[in-house]
Amino acid sequence: MKKALTFDDGKPPLANLPWHGLRAVARVQLYGKRKYGNYYNYKKGLEASRNASCAVRHIAAWMDREDQDPESGENHLSHACCRLLFLLENIHDGKLIDDRYEEDKNERTGTKVGGRPHRKNAKSSNARHGTTRNTRANVKIDRSISVHLQQQSGVGSRSV
């Protein structure tokens, strides 16, 4: 029996994707459907910083050894992957609200940059990215990063 002729060289090998991980992300999206009413809420578009921040918060929680999201019961990494996939899809569909920090020569004058007014003398928890809010989530992330770095370097660790 002859095999069918195909022309799939150079195409993405989708059959080789990590299926357990994809199912976990799909469960997060099912949870989102129950919470927001449909599977396609993300298609409306969302600020890039909100999806990215959410992904980082889930990664930070996982790094703090909290495996499951207390609200959904799913793994924090599944939530992070889902948010990153939403970002990629919004980019592809042209629905991304790109609010990433962008340095501009007008920044020193206090004029609008990237749709946001520049804040002179604003206290920033992350000067490189212009973050000015000190929310509980930022504090938790800062604390978890600090603890993780201390553990890695051995600083502040207790001897038993």
Number of C-alpha atoms within 10 A of each C-alpha: 3 4 5 5 6 6 6 8 7 6 7 9 9 7 7 7 10 9 10 9 13 14 12 18 22 16 18 23 21 15 18 17 14 11 11 12 11 13 15 13 14 20 15 11 20 18 15 21 15 14 20 16 16 17 21 22 20 24 22 23 19 18 17 16 10 14 16 17 16 10 7 14 11 17 20 26 24 24 26 24 20 22 25 19 15 22 25 14 16 21 15 10 12 11 17 20 16 15 14 13 14 12 14 12 8 11 15 11 10 11 15 13 15 14 9 11 11 19 16 10 6 12 13 14 15 12 10 10 12 17 14 13 14 12 9 9 15 17 13 15 20 14 14 17 15 12 17 15 12 13 12 10 10 10 10 9 11 6 4 3
